[in-house]
């Protein structure tokens, strides 16, 4: 057994470490995109604040949470409909000024925001 195998048996690598080792290009790309999305989320959060998602509430009741998640669903549905136009129907790289990549990015960010709301952390 090699030193590395012995070390891994004692302290197995995390899935992230193993992914980085097996698929370094995919790992780097995923990390880069995640970092870019977090920067965009941070910028928009500072621009809009939390009220656009919480609809001016503190998300203290199940009803307020439902309104916020419904709003996120509408936003995500708008993006999915745009994606449908971009990819499935027209096969066009752009609609007006938004690229397919922008739509993917928005959907991903809204998905994370929805999880934050659902976990009760949009405070």
N, CA, C and O atoms as a GROMACS GRO file, in nm:
protein
  492
    1UNK      N    1   0.085  -0.117   0.000
    1UNK     CA    2   0.000   0.000   0.000
    1UNK      C    3   0.090   0.124   0.000
    1UNK      O    4   0.186   0.132   0.077
    2UNK      N    5   0.059   0.219  -0.086
    2UNK     CA    6   0.140   0.341  -0.095
    2UNK      C    7   0.112   0.432   0.023
    2UNK      O    8   0.012   0.417   0.094
    3UNK      N    9   0.203   0.529   0.043
    3UNK     CA   10   0.183   0.628   0.150
    3UNK      C   11   0.051   0.702   0.131
    3UNK      O   12  -0.021   0.730   0.227
    4UNK      N   13   0.020   0.734   0.007
    4UNK     CA   14  -0.103   0.806  -0.022
    4UNK      C   15  -0.225   0.721   0.012
    4UNK      O   16  -0.321   0.772   0.070
    5UNK      N   17  -0.223   0.595  -0.022
    5UNK     CA   18  -0.335   0.505   0.009
    5UNK      C   19  -0.353   0.491   0.160
    5UNK      O   20  -0.465   0.487   0.210
    6UNK      N   21  -0.242   0.483   0.231
    6UNK     CA   22  -0.248   0.474   0.378
    6UNK      C   23  -0.308   0.602   0.435
    6UNK      O   24  -0.394   0.597   0.523
    7UNK      N   25  -0.262   0.716   0.385
    7UNK     CA   26  -0.313   0.845   0.432
    7UNK      C   27  -0.462   0.857   0.403
    7UNK      O   28  -0.539   0.903   0.487
    8UNK      N   29  -0.504   0.816   0.282
    8UNK     CA   30  -0.645   0.824   0.246
    8UNK      C   31  -0.730   0.729   0.328
    8UNK      O   32  -0.846   0.760   0.357
    9UNK      N   33  -0.676   0.615   0.366
    9UNK     CA   34  -0.750   0.520   0.450
    9UNK      C   35  -0.774   0.580   0.588
    9UNK      O   36  -0.880   0.557   0.647
   10UNK      N   37  -0.678   0.654   0.640
   10UNK     CA   38  -0.692   0.716   0.772
   10UNK      C   39  -0.778   0.841   0.766
   10UNK      O   40  -0.862   0.864   0.853
   11UNK      N   41  -0.757   0.921   0.663
   11UNK     CA   42  -0.831   1.046   0.643
   11UNK      C   43  -0.881   1.050   0.500
   11UNK      O   44  -0.815   1.110   0.415
   12UNK      N   45  -0.994   0.990   0.471
   12UNK     CA   46  -1.039   0.989   0.332
   12UNK      C   47  -1.065   1.130   0.282
   12UNK      O   48  -1.114   1.215   0.357
   13UNK      N   49  -1.033   1.155   0.155
   13UNK     CA   50  -1.056   1.290   0.101
   13UNK      C   51  -1.206   1.319   0.093
   13UNK      O   52  -1.287   1.227   0.078
   14UNK      N   53  -1.241   1.445   0.104
   14UNK     CA   54  -1.380   1.484   0.088
   14UNK      C   55  -1.419   1.466  -0.059
   14UNK      O   56  -1.334   1.450  -0.146
   15UNK      N   57  -1.547   1.468  -0.084
   15UNK     CA   58  -1.594   1.458  -0.222
   15UNK      C   59  -1.538   1.572  -0.306
   15UNK      O   60  -1.504   1.554  -0.423
   16UNK      N   61  -1.530   1.690  -0.247
   16UNK     CA   62  -1.476   1.805  -0.319
   16UNK      C   63  -1.330   1.783  -0.356
   16UNK      O   64  -1.289   1.811  -0.468
   17UNK      N   65  -1.253   1.732  -0.262
   17UNK     CA   66  -1.111   1.705  -0.289
   17UNK      C   67  -1.096   1.597  -0.396
   17UNK      O   68  -1.010   1.606  -0.484
   18UNK      N   69  -1.180   1.496  -0.388
   18UNK     CA   70  -1.173   1.388  -0.486
   18UNK      C   71  -1.214   1.439  -0.624
   18UNK      O   72  -1.153   1.402  -0.725
   19UNK      N   73  -1.317   1.521  -0.630
   19UNK     CA   74  -1.359   1.581  -0.757
   19UNK      C   75  -1.246   1.664  -0.817
   19UNK      O   76  -1.217   1.655  -0.936
   20UNK      N   77  -1.181   1.744  -0.732
   20UNK     CA   78  -1.071   1.828  -0.779
   20UNK      C   79  -0.959   1.743  -0.838
   20UNK      O   80  -0.897   1.780  -0.938
   21UNK      N   81  -0.933   1.630  -0.776
   21UNK     CA   82  -0.826   1.543  -0.824
   21UNK      C   83  -0.865   1.471  -0.953
   21UNK      O   84  -0.787   1.464  -1.047
   22UNK      N   85  -0.986   1.417  -0.957
   22UNK     CA   86  -1.029   1.338  -1.073
   22UNK      C   87  -1.062   1.423  -1.195
   22UNK      O   88  -1.029   1.387  -1.308
   23UNK      N   89  -1.128   1.536  -1.170
   23UNK     CA   90  -1.177   1.621  -1.280
   23UNK      C   91  -1.137   1.766  -1.256
   23UNK      O   92  -1.222   1.850  -1.229
   24UNK      N   93  -1.008   1.796  -1.266
   24UNK     CA   94  -0.962   1.931  -1.230
   24UNK      C   95  -1.023   2.044  -1.312
   24UNK      O   96  -1.049   2.151  -1.259
   25UNK      N   97  -1.047   2.022  -1.440
   25UNK     CA   98  -1.104   2.128  -1.523
   25UNK      C   99  -1.249   2.157  -1.485
   25UNK      O  100  -1.290   2.273  -1.476
   26UNK      N  101  -1.327   2.051  -1.462
   26UNK     CA  102  -1.466   2.070  -1.420
   26UNK      C  103  -1.469   2.137  -1.284
   26UNK      O  104  -1.548   2.228  -1.261
   27UNK      N  105  -1.383   2.093  -1.193
   27UNK     CA  106  -1.374   2.154  -1.060
   27UNK      C  107  -1.346   2.303  -1.070
   27UNK      O  108  -1.415   2.385  -1.009
   28UNK      N  109  -1.245   2.339  -1.148
   28UNK     CA  110  -1.207   2.481  -1.162
   28UNK      C  111  -1.320   2.563  -1.224
   28UNK      O  112  -1.348   2.674  -1.180
   29UNK      N  113  -1.384   2.507  -1.324
   29UNK     CA  114  -1.493   2.579  -1.391
   29UNK      C  115  -1.611   2.599  -1.297
   29UNK      O  116  -1.666   2.709  -1.290
   30UNK      N  117  -1.650   2.494  -1.225
   30UNK     CA  118  -1.761   2.504  -1.130
   30UNK      C  119  -1.730   2.608  -1.023
   30UNK      O  120  -1.814   2.691  -0.988
   31UNK      N  121  -1.609   2.604  -0.971
   31UNK     CA  122  -1.568   2.698  -0.866
   31UNK      C  123  -1.570   2.842  -0.919
   31UNK      O  124  -1.617   2.933  -0.851
   32UNK      N  125  -1.518   2.861  -1.040
   32UNK     CA  126  -1.515   2.995  -1.100
   32UNK      C  127  -1.657   3.048  -1.118
   32UNK      O  128  -1.685   3.162  -1.083
   33UNK      N  129  -1.745   2.966  -1.174
   33UNK     CA  130  -1.883   3.008  -1.196
   33UNK      C  131  -1.952   3.036  -1.064
   33UNK      O  132  -2.024   3.136  -1.052
   34UNK      N  133  -1.932   2.951  -0.964
   34UNK     CA  134  -1.993   2.973  -0.832
   34UNK      C  135  -1.946   3.105  -0.771
   34UNK      O  136  -2.027   3.181  -0.716
   35UNK      N  137  -1.818   3.132  -0.782
   35UNK     CA  138  -1.764   3.258  -0.728
   35UNK      C  139  -1.822   3.378  -0.802
   35UNK      O  140  -1.855   3.479  -0.739
   36UNK      N  141  -1.834   3.368  -0.935
   36UNK     CA  142  -1.893   3.477  -1.013
   36UNK      C  143  -2.039   3.499  -0.974
   36UNK      O  144  -2.084   3.613  -0.962
   37UNK      N  145  -2.112   3.390  -0.954
   37UNK     CA  146  -2.252   3.403  -0.916
   37UNK      C  147  -2.266   3.463  -0.777
   37UNK      O  148  -2.357   3.543  -0.753
   38UNK      N  149  -2.179   3.424  -0.686
   38UNK     CA  150  -2.185   3.481  -0.552
   38UNK      C  151  -2.157   3.631  -0.556
   38UNK      O  152  -2.219   3.708  -0.483
   39UNK      N  153  -2.064   3.672  -0.640
   39UNK     CA  154  -2.033   3.815  -0.655
   39UNK      C  155  -2.155   3.889  -0.712
   39UNK      O  156  -2.189   3.998  -0.665
   40UNK      N  157  -2.220   3.831  -0.814
   40UNK     CA  158  -2.340   3.893  -0.871
   40UNK      C  159  -2.451   3.899  -0.767
   40UNK      O  160  -2.516   4.002  -0.752
   41UNK      N  161  -2.474   3.789  -0.695
   41UNK     CA  162  -2.575   3.789  -0.589
   41UNK      C  163  -2.545   3.900  -0.488
   41UNK      O  164  -2.635   3.974  -0.449
   42UNK      N  165  -2.420   3.911  -0.445
   42UNK     CA  166  -2.382   4.012  -0.346
   42UNK      C  167  -2.411   4.152  -0.398
   42UNK      O  168  -2.463   4.236  -0.325
   43UNK      N  169  -2.376   4.177  -0.523
   43UNK     CA  170  -2.400   4.308  -0.584
   43UNK      C  171  -2.548   4.341  -0.588
   43UNK      O  172  -2.590   4.451  -0.552
   44UNK      N  173  -2.628   4.245  -0.633
   44UNK     CA  174  -2.773   4.267  -0.642
   44UNK      C  175  -2.835   4.281  -0.504
   44UNK      O  176  -2.926   4.361  -0.484
   45UNK      N  177  -2.787   4.205  -0.409
   45UNK     CA  178  -2.838   4.213  -0.272
   45UNK      C  179  -2.814   4.353  -0.215
   45UNK      O  180  -2.900   4.410  -0.149
   46UNK      N  181  -2.695   4.407  -0.241
   46UNK     CA  182  -2.665   4.542  -0.194
   46UNK      C  183  -2.749   4.647  -0.266
   46UNK      O  184  -2.785   4.749  -0.208
   47UNK      N  185  -2.780   4.622  -0.395
   47UNK     CA  186  -2.863   4.715  -0.472
   47UNK      C  187  -3.009   4.713  -0.426
   47UNK      O  188  -3.069   4.818  -0.405
   48UNK      N  189  -3.066   4.592  -0.412
   48UNK     CA  190  -3.209   4.577  -0.387
   48UNK      C  191  -3.245   4.558  -0.241
   48UNK      O  192  -3.357   4.589  -0.201
   49UNK      N  193  -3.154   4.507  -0.160
   49UNK     CA  194  -3.188   4.473  -0.023
   49UNK      C  195  -3.271   4.346  -0.019
   49UNK      O  196  -3.291   4.282  -0.123
   50UNK      N  197  -3.319   4.310   0.097
   50UNK     CA  198  -3.392   4.184   0.110
   50UNK      C  199  -3.541   4.199   0.086
   50UNK      O  200  -3.612   4.100   0.072
   51UNK      N  201  -3.589   4.323   0.080
   51UNK     CA  202  -3.732   4.348   0.069
   51UNK      C  203  -3.794   4.303  -0.062
   51UNK      O  204  -3.914   4.274  -0.066
   52UNK      N  205  -3.716   4.298  -0.170
   52UNK     CA  206  -3.776   4.256  -0.296
   52UNK      C  207  -3.813   4.107  -0.294
   52UNK      O  208  -3.904   4.066  -0.365
   53UNK      N  209  -3.743   4.028  -0.215
   53UNK     CA  210  -3.775   3.886  -0.202
   53UNK      C  211  -3.879   3.866  -0.091
   53UNK      O  212  -3.974   3.789  -0.107
   54UNK      N  213  -3.859   3.935   0.020
   54UNK     CA  214  -3.951   3.917   0.134
   54UNK      C  215  -4.078   4.001   0.120
   54UNK      O  216  -4.165   3.997   0.206
   55UNK      N  217  -4.088   4.076   0.012
   55UNK     CA  218  -4.204   4.160  -0.018
   55UNK      C  219  -4.234   4.254   0.100
   55UNK      O  220  -4.349   4.274   0.137
   56UNK      N  221  -4.128   4.309   0.157
   56UNK     CA  222  -4.142   4.406   0.264
   56UNK      C  223  -4.175   4.347   0.400
   56UNK      O  224  -4.199   4.421   0.495
   57UNK      N  225  -4.178   4.214   0.411
   57UNK     CA  226  -4.207   4.152   0.541
   57UNK      C  227  -4.077   4.101   0.603
   57UNK      O  228  -3.970   4.113   0.544
   58UNK      N  229  -4.090   4.045   0.722
   58UNK     CA  230  -3.974   3.983   0.787
   58UNK      C  231  -3.974   3.832   0.772
   58UNK      O  232  -3.892   3.763   0.833
   59UNK      N  233  -4.067   3.781   0.691
   59UNK     CA  234  -4.081   3.636   0.670
   59UNK      C  235  -4.093   3.561   0.803
   59UNK      O  236  -4.025   3.462   0.828
   60UNK      N  237  -4.182   3.612   0.886
   60UNK     CA  238  -4.201   3.553   1.019
   60UNK      C  239  -4.314   3.451   1.023
   60UNK      O  240  -4.323   3.374   1.119
   61UNK      N  241  -4.400   3.448   0.923
   61UNK     CA  242  -4.513   3.355   0.924
   61UNK      C  243  -4.506   3.265   0.801
   61UNK      O  244  -4.440   3.298   0.703
   62UNK      N  245  -4.572   3.152   0.807
   62UNK     CA  246  -4.577   3.064   0.689
   62UNK      C  247  -4.638   3.134   0.567
   62UNK      O  248  -4.598   3.108   0.454
   63UNK      N  249  -4.734   3.223   0.589
   63UNK     CA  250  -4.796   3.295   0.479
   63UNK      C  251  -4.696   3.389   0.412
   63UNK      O  252  -4.691   3.398   0.289
   64UNK      N  253  -4.618   3.459   0.493
   64UNK     CA  254  -4.517   3.550   0.436
   64UNK      C  255  -4.412   3.471   0.357
   64UNK      O  256  -4.368   3.514   0.250
   65UNK      N  257  -4.372   3.356   0.411
   65UNK     CA  258  -4.275   3.271   0.339
   65UNK      C  259  -4.334   3.224   0.207
   65UNK      O  260  -4.266   3.221   0.104
   66UNK      N  261  -4.461   3.186   0.210
   66UNK     CA  262  -4.528   3.138   0.088
   66UNK      C  263  -4.531   3.248  -0.018
   66UNK      O  264  -4.509   3.220  -0.136
   67UNK      N  265  -4.559   3.371   0.022
   67UNK     CA  266  -4.560   3.482  -0.073
   67UNK      C  267  -4.421   3.501  -0.134
   67UNK      O  268  -4.408   3.520  -0.255
   68UNK      N  269  -4.318   3.495  -0.051
   68UNK     CA  270  -4.181   3.510  -0.101
   68UNK      C  271  -4.145   3.398  -0.198
   68UNK      O  272  -4.088   3.423  -0.304
   69UNK      N  273  -4.178   3.275  -0.162
   69UNK     CA  274  -4.146   3.161  -0.249
   69UNK      C  275  -4.228   3.165  -0.377
   69UNK      O  276  -4.180   3.124  -0.483
   70UNK      N  277  -4.351   3.214  -0.369
   70UNK     CA  278  -4.433   3.229  -0.489
   70UNK      C  279  -4.371   3.334  -0.582
   70UNK      O  280  -4.367   3.315  -0.704
   71UNK      N  281  -4.324   3.443  -0.525
   71UNK     CA  282  -4.256   3.545  -0.605
   71UNK      C  283  -4.132   3.489  -0.673
   71UNK      O  284  -4.105   3.519  -0.789
   72UNK      N  285  -4.057   3.409  -0.600
   72UNK     CA  286  -3.939   3.346  -0.659
   72UNK      C  287  -3.979   3.249  -0.770
   72UNK      O  288  -3.913   3.240  -0.873
   73UNK      N  289  -4.089   3.177  -0.748
   73UNK     CA  290  -4.138   3.086  -0.852
   73UNK      C  291  -4.171   3.164  -0.979
   73UNK      O  292  -4.137   3.120  -1.089
   74UNK      N  293  -4.238   3.279  -0.965
   74UNK     CA  294  -4.271   3.360  -1.082
   74UNK      C  295  -4.144   3.408  -1.153
   74UNK      O  296  -4.135   3.403  -1.276
   75UNK      N  297  -4.046   3.452  -1.076
   75UNK     CA  298  -3.921   3.497  -1.137
   75UNK      C  299  -3.852   3.382  -1.212
   75UNK      O  300  -3.805   3.399  -1.324
   76UNK      N  301  -3.849   3.266  -1.148
   76UNK     CA  302  -3.786   3.150  -1.211
   76UNK      C  303  -3.865   3.105  -1.334
   76UNK      O  304  -3.805   3.067  -1.435
   77UNK      N  305  -3.996   3.111  -1.327
   77UNK     CA  306  -4.078   3.076  -1.443
   77UNK      C  307  -4.050   3.171  -1.559
   77UNK      O  308  -4.042   3.128  -1.674
   78UNK      N  309  -4.037   3.300  -1.530
   78UNK     CA  310  -4.001   3.396  -1.637
   78UNK      C  311  -3.870   3.355  -1.703
   78UNK      O  312  -3.858   3.359  -1.826
   79UNK      N  313  -3.773   3.317  -1.622
   79UNK     CA  314  -3.643   3.277  -1.676
   79UNK      C  315  -3.653   3.148  -1.755
   79UNK      O  316  -3.588   3.134  -1.859
   80UNK      N  317  -3.734   3.052  -1.708
   80UNK     CA  318  -3.751   2.926  -1.780
   80UNK      C  319  -3.819   2.952  -1.914
   80UNK      O  320  -3.782   2.891  -2.015
   81UNK      N  321  -3.917   3.041  -1.916
   81UNK     CA  322  -3.983   3.074  -2.042
   81UNK      C  323  -3.885   3.141  -2.139
   81UNK      O  324  -3.890   3.116  -2.259
   82UNK      N  325  -3.798   3.224  -2.086
   82UNK     CA  326  -3.696   3.287  -2.171
   82UNK      C  327  -3.600   3.181  -2.222
   82UNK      O  328  -3.564   3.181  -2.340
   83UNK      N  329  -3.560   3.090  -2.135
   83UNK     CA  330  -3.470   2.982  -2.175
   83UNK      C  331  -3.533   2.897  -2.284
   83UNK      O  332  -3.466   2.856  -2.379
   84UNK      N  333  -3.661   2.873  -2.270
   84UNK     CA  334  -3.734   2.797  -2.372
   84UNK      C  335  -3.725   2.868  -2.507
   84UNK      O  336  -3.702   2.805  -2.610
   85UNK      N  337  -3.741   2.999  -2.506
   85UNK     CA  338  -3.729   3.077  -2.630
   85UNK      C  339  -3.587   3.072  -2.685
   85UNK      O  340  -3.566   3.058  -2.806
   86UNK      N  341  -3.490   3.082  -2.595
   86UNK     CA  342  -3.350   3.086  -2.638
   86UNK      C  343  -3.301   2.952  -2.692
   86UNK      O  344  -3.232   2.948  -2.794
   87UNK      N  345  -3.336   2.845  -2.625
   87UNK     CA  346  -3.276   2.715  -2.656
   87UNK      C  347  -3.367   2.626  -2.740
   87UNK      O  348  -3.323   2.572  -2.842
   88UNK      N  349  -3.490   2.611  -2.699
   88UNK     CA  350  -3.576   2.511  -2.762
   88UNK      C  351  -3.644   2.560  -2.889
   88UNK      O  352  -3.652   2.486  -2.988
   89UNK      N  353  -3.694   2.681  -2.887
   89UNK     CA  354  -3.776   2.725  -2.998
   89UNK      C  355  -3.697   2.795  -3.108
   89UNK      O  356  -3.705   2.757  -3.225
   90UNK      N  357  -3.623   2.894  -3.070
   90UNK     CA  358  -3.555   2.975  -3.171
   90UNK      C  359  -3.412   2.933  -3.197
   90UNK      O  360  -3.354   2.967  -3.300
   91UNK      N  361  -3.355   2.861  -3.104
   91UNK     CA  362  -3.214   2.824  -3.113
   91UNK      C  363  -3.128   2.948  -3.135
   91UNK      O  364  -3.021   2.941  -3.196
   92UNK      N  365  -3.174   3.059  -3.084
   92UNK     CA  366  -3.105   3.186  -3.099
   92UNK      C  367  -3.015   3.209  -2.978
   92UNK      O  368  -3.056   3.181  -2.866
   93UNK      N  369  -2.894   3.260  -2.999
   93UNK     CA  370  -2.805   3.280  -2.886
   93UNK      C  371  -2.846   3.394  -2.793
   93UNK      O  372  -2.802   3.399  -2.678
   94UNK      N  373  -2.931   3.485  -2.842
   94UNK     CA  374  -2.968   3.600  -2.759
   94UNK      C  375  -3.114   3.640  -2.784
   94UNK      O  376  -3.165   3.629  -2.895
   95UNK      N  377  -3.177   3.685  -2.680
   95UNK     CA  378  -3.305   3.752  -2.692
   95UNK      C  379  -3.281   3.890  -2.633
   95UNK      O  380  -3.244   3.903  -2.516
   96UNK      N  381  -3.301   3.991  -2.712
   96UNK     CA  382  -3.271   4.128  -2.674
   96UNK      C  383  -3.126   4.136  -2.626
   96UNK      O  384  -3.034   4.125  -2.706
   97UNK      N  385  -3.105   4.156  -2.496
   97UNK     CA  386  -2.968   4.174  -2.447
   97UNK      C  387  -2.924   4.064  -2.351
   97UNK      O  388  -2.815   4.071  -2.296
   98UNK      N  389  -3.007   3.962  -2.330
   98UNK     CA  390  -2.972   3.859  -2.232
   98UNK      C  391  -2.926   3.731  -2.301
   98UNK      O  392  -2.997   3.676  -2.385
   99UNK      N  393  -2.808   3.686  -2.265
   99UNK     CA  394  -2.754   3.563  -2.320
   99UNK      C  395  -2.807   3.443  -2.243
   99UNK      O  396  -2.856   3.456  -2.131
  100UNK      N  397  -2.796   3.326  -2.304
  100UNK     CA  398  -2.838   3.202  -2.238
  100UNK      C  399  -2.767   3.187  -2.104
  100UNK      O  400  -2.829   3.146  -2.006
  101UNK      N  401  -2.640   3.220  -2.099
  101UNK     CA  402  -2.563   3.207  -1.976
  101UNK      C  403  -2.621   3.293  -1.864
  101UNK      O  404  -2.622   3.252  -1.748
  102UNK      N  405  -2.670   3.412  -1.899
  102UNK     CA  406  -2.732   3.499  -1.799
  102UNK      C  407  -2.857   3.435  -1.740
  102UNK      O  408  -2.883   3.446  -1.620
  103UNK      N  409  -2.933   3.368  -1.825
  103UNK     CA  410  -3.055   3.301  -1.779
  103UNK      C  411  -3.021   3.185  -1.687
  103UNK      O  412  -3.085   3.167  -1.583
  104UNK      N  413  -2.922   3.106  -1.725
  104UNK     CA  414  -2.878   2.996  -1.638
  104UNK      C  415  -2.832   3.052  -1.503
  104UNK      O  416  -2.865   2.997  -1.398
  105UNK      N  417  -2.757   3.160  -1.506
  105UNK     CA  418  -2.706   3.221  -1.384
  105UNK      C  419  -2.821   3.269  -1.296
  105UNK      O  420  -2.821   3.245  -1.175
  106UNK      N  421  -2.918   3.337  -1.355
  106UNK     CA  422  -3.031   3.386  -1.276
  106UNK      C  423  -3.109   3.272  -1.212
  106UNK      O  424  -3.146   3.280  -1.095
  107UNK      N  425  -3.133   3.166  -1.289
  107UNK     CA  426  -3.205   3.051  -1.233
  107UNK      C  427  -3.131   2.990  -1.115
  107UNK      O  428  -3.191   2.955  -1.014
  108UNK      N  429  -3.001   2.978  -1.129
  108UNK     CA  430  -2.920   2.921  -1.022
  108UNK      C  431  -2.926   3.007  -0.896
  108UNK      O  432  -2.944   2.956  -0.785
  109UNK      N  433  -2.911   3.137  -0.913
  109UNK     CA  434  -2.914   3.228  -0.799
  109UNK      C  435  -3.052   3.228  -0.733
  109UNK      O  436  -3.062   3.223  -0.610
  110UNK      N  437  -3.158   3.233  -0.813
  110UNK     CA  438  -3.292   3.226  -0.755
  110UNK      C  439  -3.314   3.096  -0.679
  110UNK      O  440  -3.380   3.095  -0.576
  111UNK      N  441  -3.259   2.987  -0.729
  111UNK     CA  442  -3.270   2.859  -0.660
  111UNK      C  443  -3.204   2.861  -0.524
  111UNK      O  444  -3.257   2.806  -0.427
  112UNK      N  445  -3.089   2.924  -0.516
  112UNK     CA  446  -3.020   2.936  -0.388
  112UNK      C  447  -3.097   3.028  -0.294
  112UNK      O  448  -3.112   2.999  -0.175
  113UNK      N  449  -3.147   3.140  -0.346
  113UNK     CA  450  -3.227   3.231  -0.264
  113UNK      C  451  -3.349   3.158  -0.208
  113UNK      O  452  -3.383   3.174  -0.091
  114UNK      N  453  -3.415   3.078  -0.292
  114UNK     CA  454  -3.533   3.004  -0.246
  114UNK      C  455  -3.496   2.910  -0.131
  114UNK      O  456  -3.574   2.895  -0.036
  115UNK      N  457  -3.380   2.848  -0.139
  115UNK     CA  458  -3.336   2.761  -0.029
  115UNK      C  459  -3.311   2.841   0.099
  115UNK      O  460  -3.343   2.795   0.208
  116UNK      N  461  -3.253   2.960   0.084
  116UNK     CA  462  -3.228   3.045   0.200
  116UNK      C  463  -3.361   3.084   0.265
  116UNK      O  464  -3.375   3.080   0.388
  117UNK      N  465  -3.459   3.123   0.181
  117UNK     CA  466  -3.592   3.158   0.233
  117UNK      C  467  -3.654   3.038   0.304
  117UNK      O  468  -3.702   3.050   0.416
  118UNK      N  469  -3.654   2.923   0.237
  118UNK     CA  470  -3.716   2.802   0.291
  118UNK      C  471  -3.649   2.759   0.423
  118UNK      O  472  -3.716   2.706   0.512
  119UNK      N  473  -3.520   2.781   0.435
  119UNK     CA  474  -3.448   2.745   0.558
  119UNK      C  475  -3.470   2.847   0.670
  119UNK      O  476  -3.422   2.828   0.782
  120UNK      N  477  -3.542   2.955   0.641
  120UNK     CA  478  -3.569   3.056   0.743
  120UNK      C  479  -3.452   3.149   0.768
  120UNK      O  480  -3.445   3.213   0.873
  121UNK      N  481  -3.361   3.158   0.673
  121UNK     CA  482  -3.241   3.241   0.693
  121UNK      C  483  -3.244   3.375   0.619
  121UNK      O  484  -3.145   3.448   0.621
  122UNK      N  485  -3.355   3.409   0.555
  122UNK     CA  486  -3.363   3.537   0.483
  122UNK      C  487  -3.406   3.644   0.584
  122UNK      O  488  -3.514   3.700   0.573
  123UNK      N  489  -3.320   3.670   0.680
  123UNK     CA  490  -3.349   3.763   0.788
  123UNK      C  491  -3.263   3.886   0.777
  123UNK      O  492  -3.273   3.977   0.859
   0.00000   0.00000   0.00000
